Amino acid sequence: MELEGICFQMITEAGEAKSCYMEALEAAAEKDARLAEAKMEEGDRAFSRAHESHGELIRRESSGEPVTVSLLLAHVEDQLMSAEVIRVTARELIRVYGRLDERNGGLE
């Protein structure tokens, strides 16, 4: 696959991951622990697909195939980093919601 196609694929997967992580947070805020965990897992699968494509670009470059750094590739890197930040933040906030809810009767 060409670099541009890989970049768009990674942007799509990172965006899907971010959306799932935000949906997980919303579910946790509504005390739906099962849905929150399901959305986190769905987001993790999308993030993993993006990360696999990213790894492919790294393998290409390390094997001597030039990978042109462009604004599109920089955007991909930004999307991957923001997805990871949202992932970590969502996990922590879901944990906090859970602890607060335990004190107030528990998650459903």
trRosetta pair geometry for C-beta under 8 A, 3 or more apart (Angstrom, degrees):
i j d omega theta_ij theta_ji phi_ij phi_ji
1 5 4.6 -114 177 90 105 128
1 6 5.3 128 107 -57 118 87
1 9 7.6 16 149 -10 158 143
2 5 4.8 92 61 9 79 106
2 6 7.1 -148 96 -6 40 88
3 6 5.7 -58 -148 37 32 111
3 7 6.3 34 154 -22 67 106
3 57 7.5 81 -128 -114 85 110
3 67 6.6 148 -112 -147 128 78
3 68 6.5 113 117 43 176 92
3 73 7.4 -35 172 -72 114 112
4 7 5.6 -53 -149 34 31 114
4 8 6.5 27 155 -15 65 104
4 72 6.6 5 -123 126 73 165
5 8 5.9 -54 -147 37 31 107
5 9 6.3 34 153 -21 64 106
6 9 5.6 -55 -149 36 32 115
6 10 6.4 31 153 -18 66 106
6 53 5.4 172 -165 -176 93 114
6 56 6.9 -130 -141 85 139 124
6 57 6.4 150 135 -64 148 106
7 10 5.8 -57 -150 37 30 109
7 11 6.4 31 153 -20 65 106
7 72 4.9 56 159 147 160 110
7 73 5.9 -96 -105 -85 126 59
7 75 7.6 72 -178 70 115 98
7 76 4.9 -109 -146 -59 83 135
8 11 5.5 -50 -145 35 34 114
8 12 6.3 38 154 -21 64 105
9 12 5.8 -56 -152 35 29 113
9 13 6.4 23 154 -14 65 109
9 50 7.7 179 127 -109 75 66
9 53 5.6 -178 100 -109 117 164
10 13 5.8 -56 -142 41 32 108
10 14 6.0 30 159 -18 67 108
10 50 4.7 97 -147 -148 71 86
10 53 4.9 -145 -74 89 97 135
10 54 6.2 97 -122 -59 137 84
10 76 4.8 48 95 -149 131 114
10 79 7.1 135 132 81 89 127
10 80 6.8 -30 170 -63 114 107
11 14 5.9 -55 -142 40 26 109
11 15 6.2 28 156 -19 62 110
11 75 6.8 9 -97 123 121 105
11 76 5.8 -92 -62 -102 83 74
11 79 5.4 103 -124 29 65 173
12 15 5.8 -59 -150 37 26 111
12 16 6.4 28 153 -20 63 106
13 16 5.6 -51 -147 35 32 113
13 17 6.4 36 152 -21 64 103
13 46 4.9 -179 -167 -180 74 80
13 47 7.1 152 149 -90 98 22
13 49 4.6 -135 -137 89 145 105
13 50 3.6 -175 99 -61 123 93
13 53 7.2 144 25 13 148 132
14 17 5.6 -51 -149 34 33 114
14 18 6.4 34 153 -19 65 104
14 46 7.5 172 -77 140 17 102
14 47 7.0 64 -112 -112 56 65
14 50 4.7 102 -56 -121 76 164
14 76 7.5 150 -3 -156 147 61
14 79 4.0 109 105 142 151 106
14 80 5.3 -100 -103 -79 137 51
14 82 7.5 85 168 65 120 87
14 83 4.4 -127 -159 -38 86 143
15 18 5.7 -52 -147 35 32 110
15 19 6.4 33 154 -19 64 105
15 79 6.7 -41 -52 -162 73 127
15 83 7.9 -95 -57 -80 23 117
16 19 5.8 -55 -149 36 31 112
16 20 6.4 29 154 -18 65 107
16 43 7.4 -176 127 -121 70 60
16 46 4.0 -136 98 -150 111 153
17 20 5.8 -58 -150 37 30 110
17 21 6.3 29 154 -19 66 107
17 43 4.5 92 -155 -166 63 78
17 44 7.4 96 -134 -65 104 17
17 46 4.0 -161 -64 93 78 110
17 47 4.0 92 -120 -60 150 82
17 50 6.7 -85 -15 4 135 135
17 83 4.6 54 91 -157 125 126
17 86 7.8 137 125 77 89 120
17 87 7.0 -26 161 -69 114 110
18 21 5.7 -55 -147 36 31 111
18 22 6.4 28 156 -16 65 106
18 43 7.5 126 -36 -141 12 115
18 79 7.9 -99 -27 -168 133 82
18 82 6.7 9 -94 117 133 97
18 83 5.0 -103 -59 -107 89 79
18 86 5.2 71 -129 57 80 161
19 22 5.9 -58 -150 38 30 108
19 23 6.3 30 152 -18 65 107
19 43 7.6 -170 70 -101 54 100
20 23 5.5 -54 -146 38 33 112
20 24 6.3 40 151 -25 65 102
20 39 4.9 -178 -176 -178 79 80
20 40 7.2 155 140 -90 102 20
20 42 4.6 -148 -141 95 143 100
20 43 3.2 -168 91 -68 121 90
20 46 6.3 147 5 20 139 134
21 24 5.4 -48 -151 30 33 117
21 25 6.8 36 150 -19 62 100
21 39 7.2 160 -88 139 20 101
21 40 6.7 60 -110 -110 65 63
21 43 4.6 108 -51 -139 75 166
21 83 7.4 150 -1 -158 142 68
21 86 4.7 121 100 134 150 107
21 87 5.5 -108 -102 -89 145 53
21 90 4.3 -151 -175 -22 98 162
22 25 5.6 -47 -153 32 37 113
22 26 6.6 39 149 -19 65 102
22 86 7.0 -40 -55 -175 80 132
22 90 7.3 -112 -72 -93 34 130
23 26 5.5 -50 -149 36 36 114
23 27 6.4 39 151 -21 66 103
23 35 8.0 -94 146 153 94 102
23 39 4.6 -142 96 -146 100 147
24 27 5.7 -53 -149 35 32 112
24 28 6.4 32 153 -18 64 105
24 35 7.6 -173 -121 127 55 70
24 36 4.6 86 -166 -157 75 63
24 37 7.5 104 -140 -53 111 15
24 38 7.9 -173 -103 67 93 53
24 39 3.6 -165 -71 91 82 117
24 40 4.6 86 -119 -54 157 76
24 43 6.6 -80 -20 -6 130 136
24 90 5.5 73 82 176 119 131
24 94 6.5 -40 146 -74 104 135
25 28 5.7 -54 -148 36 32 110
25 29 6.3 34 153 -20 65 105
25 36 7.4 89 -66 -132 17 103
25 90 5.1 -105 -59 -131 101 94
25 93 5.9 21 -124 94 103 135
25 94 6.8 -115 -102 -64 58 88
26 29 5.6 -54 -149 35 31 113
26 30 6.5 19 153 -8 64 109
27 30 5.8 -65 -150 46 32 104
27 32 4.3 -82 -174 74 88 106
27 33 7.8 156 136 -78 103 12
27 35 3.9 -141 -148 100 144 108
27 36 4.0 -165 93 -67 113 71
27 39 6.0 155 6 6 140 138
28 31 7.4 40 -175 -80 35 22
28 32 7.2 -101 -74 58 27 60
28 33 6.9 56 -111 -99 72 54
28 36 4.1 73 -59 -104 83 147
28 93 7.0 135 90 119 150 88
28 94 4.4 -133 -91 -120 159 79
28 97 4.3 117 158 70 110 161
28 98 7.3 -64 -153 -47 111 77
28 107 7.6 -46 -144 -119 67 131
29 97 6.4 -105 -80 -118 46 143
31 97 7.8 -153 -90 164 54 114
31 101 5.9 144 -118 -122 96 142
31 107 5.1 -172 -163 -138 74 66
31 108 5.1 72 137 6 102 96
32 35 4.1 9 133 30 119 116
32 36 6.1 145 96 -23 70 87
32 107 7.5 -174 -67 -175 4 102
32 108 6.3 -28 -98 67 50 101
33 36 5.5 -55 -145 36 32 115
33 37 6.3 29 159 -17 67 105
33 98 6.8 73 -107 -100 118 102
33 107 3.9 81 -39 139 119 143
33 108 6.9 175 9 65 91 46
34 37 6.1 -58 -150 37 28 106
34 38 6.3 27 153 -18 64 109
35 38 5.5 -55 -144 38 33 113
35 39 6.1 32 157 -18 67 106
36 39 6.0 -59 -149 38 27 108
36 40 6.4 28 152 -20 63 106
36 94 5.4 154 166 -132 136 126
36 97 8.0 -158 -114 76 167 143
37 40 5.5 -52 -147 35 34 113
37 41 6.4 34 154 -18 65 104
38 41 5.8 -55 -150 37 31 110
38 42 6.3 32 151 -19 65 106
39 42 5.5 -50 -144 37 35 114
39 43 6.2 37 154 -19 65 105
40 43 5.6 -55 -148 39 30 113
40 44 6.3 35 151 -23 64 105
40 87 8.0 109 -149 -146 85 78
40 90 6.7 -179 -104 122 100 124
40 91 6.9 97 -138 -86 136 79
40 94 7.2 -57 -62 -21 138 168
41 44 5.5 -50 -146 33 32 115
41 45 6.6 36 153 -21 63 100
42 45 5.9 -51 -154 30 32 111
42 46 6.7 27 151 -13 64 104
43 46 5.7 -56 -150 39 35 109
43 47 6.0 35 152 -20 69 108
43 83 8.0 -173 -179 -169 103 101
43 87 6.6 -179 133 -104 126 94
43 90 7.8 23 76 72 167 160
44 47 5.5 -53 -141 39 31 112
44 48 6.1 38 155 -25 64 105
44 87 7.4 103 -87 -138 72 125
45 48 5.6 -52 -148 33 29 114
45 49 6.7 32 152 -19 61 101
46 49 5.8 -52 -153 32 33 112
46 50 6.7 32 150 -16 65 104
47 50 5.7 -55 -152 37 35 111
47 51 6.1 34 150 -20 68 109
47 83 5.6 175 -110 146 104 129
47 84 7.3 121 -153 -79 132 66
47 87 6.4 30 -80 -75 163 144
48 51 5.5 -55 -143 39 31 113
48 52 6.3 39 154 -25 65 101
49 52 5.7 -48 -149 29 31 114
49 53 6.8 30 153 -15 62 102
50 53 5.9 -57 -156 36 33 109
50 54 6.4 36 147 -21 66 107
50 79 7.9 -115 -162 114 148 106
50 80 6.0 -174 141 -104 126 95
50 83 7.1 63 66 59 159 166
51 54 5.3 -51 -148 35 35 117
51 55 6.4 42 151 -23 65 101
51 80 7.3 121 -85 -145 69 119
52 55 5.5 -51 -151 33 32 115
52 56 6.7 39 148 -24 62 100
53 56 5.4 -46 -154 27 37 117
53 57 7.0 38 149 -17 64 97
54 57 5.9 -51 -158 32 36 110
54 58 6.7 35 146 -17 65 104
54 76 7.6 171 -96 150 97 118
54 80 6.3 67 -75 -104 148 157
55 58 5.5 -54 -150 37 37 113
55 59 6.3 40 151 -21 69 102
56 59 5.6 -50 -147 35 32 112
56 60 6.4 38 152 -23 63 102
57 60 5.6 -49 -149 31 33 115
57 61 6.5 28 155 -15 65 105
57 67 5.4 90 -172 -125 94 153
58 61 5.9 -57 -149 39 31 107
58 62 6.1 25 156 -15 66 111
59 62 5.8 -60 -142 42 29 107
59 63 6.2 22 159 -16 65 111
60 63 6.1 -68 -152 39 25 104
60 65 4.3 -66 177 71 85 123
60 67 5.8 104 95 -62 116 111
61 64 8.0 126 180 -3 30 8
61 65 6.5 -89 -84 73 31 70
61 66 7.1 39 -119 -138 75 24
61 67 4.5 -61 -73 3 106 118
67 73 7.5 129 154 -119 102 155
68 73 7.4 175 101 -16 61 144
69 73 5.5 -119 -144 75 50 140
69 74 7.0 65 -179 -52 89 89
70 73 4.9 100 48 9 70 98
70 74 7.0 -127 99 -2 40 88
71 74 5.5 -53 -147 37 34 114
71 75 6.4 40 150 -24 65 102
72 75 5.6 -51 -151 32 31 114
72 76 6.7 38 148 -22 62 101
73 76 5.3 -44 -151 29 38 117
73 77 6.7 40 151 -19 64 100
74 77 5.7 -50 -152 33 35 113
74 78 6.5 37 149 -19 64 104
75 78 5.6 -54 -150 36 34 114
75 79 6.3 34 152 -20 66 105
76 79 5.8 -57 -149 36 30 110
76 80 6.4 29 154 -18 65 106
77 80 5.8 -55 -148 37 30 111
77 81 6.3 27 155 -16 65 107
78 81 5.9 -58 -147 39 29 108
78 82 6.2 23 158 -15 66 108
79 82 5.9 -56 -142 39 29 106
79 83 6.3 33 155 -22 63 106
80 83 5.7 -54 -148 34 29 112
80 84 6.5 27 154 -17 63 105
81 84 5.8 -56 -151 36 33 110
81 85 6.4 32 152 -18 66 105
82 85 5.5 -51 -145 37 36 112
82 86 6.2 36 155 -18 67 105
83 86 5.8 -56 -147 39 30 109
83 87 6.2 38 151 -27 64 106
84 87 5.3 -49 -147 31 33 118
84 88 6.5 28 158 -15 65 103
85 88 6.1 -55 -148 38 30 106
85 89 6.1 25 155 -14 64 113
86 89 5.7 -59 -142 44 30 110
86 90 5.8 33 158 -24 67 109
87 90 6.0 -56 -144 35 22 109
87 91 6.5 23 157 -18 60 105
88 91 5.9 -53 -151 33 30 111
88 92 6.5 23 154 -14 63 108
89 92 5.9 -60 -150 39 31 108
89 93 6.1 25 156 -15 68 110
90 93 5.8 -57 -141 41 30 107
90 94 6.1 32 158 -21 66 107
91 94 5.9 -57 -148 36 26 111
91 95 6.5 29 152 -20 62 106
92 95 5.6 -54 -152 34 33 113
92 96 6.4 31 150 -18 66 105
93 96 5.4 -51 -146 37 36 112
93 97 6.2 42 152 -21 67 101
94 97 5.5 -46 -145 35 33 114
94 98 6.4 38 152 -22 62 104
95 98 5.6 -55 -153 34 30 116
95 99 6.6 28 152 -17 64 103
96 99 5.8 -53 -149 35 34 109
96 100 6.3 31 154 -16 66 106
97 100 5.8 -59 -149 40 30 109
97 101 6.0 27 156 -17 67 111
97 107 7.5 71 129 -82 95 117
98 101 5.7 -58 -143 40 27 109
98 102 6.4 36 154 -27 63 101
98 107 5.8 -42 -120 -30 73 130
99 102 5.6 -46 -150 25 32 115
99 103 7.0 30 152 -15 60 103
100 103 5.9 -59 -161 35 35 111
100 104 6.5 3 151 6 68 113
101 104 5.6 -72 -141 55 37 94
101 105 6.9 -65 179 68 70 63
101 106 5.6 52 139 -162 94 15
101 107 4.7 71 115 -57 153 70
102 106 5.6 37 -108 -91 48 63
102 107 7.7 -26 -59 -11 65 79
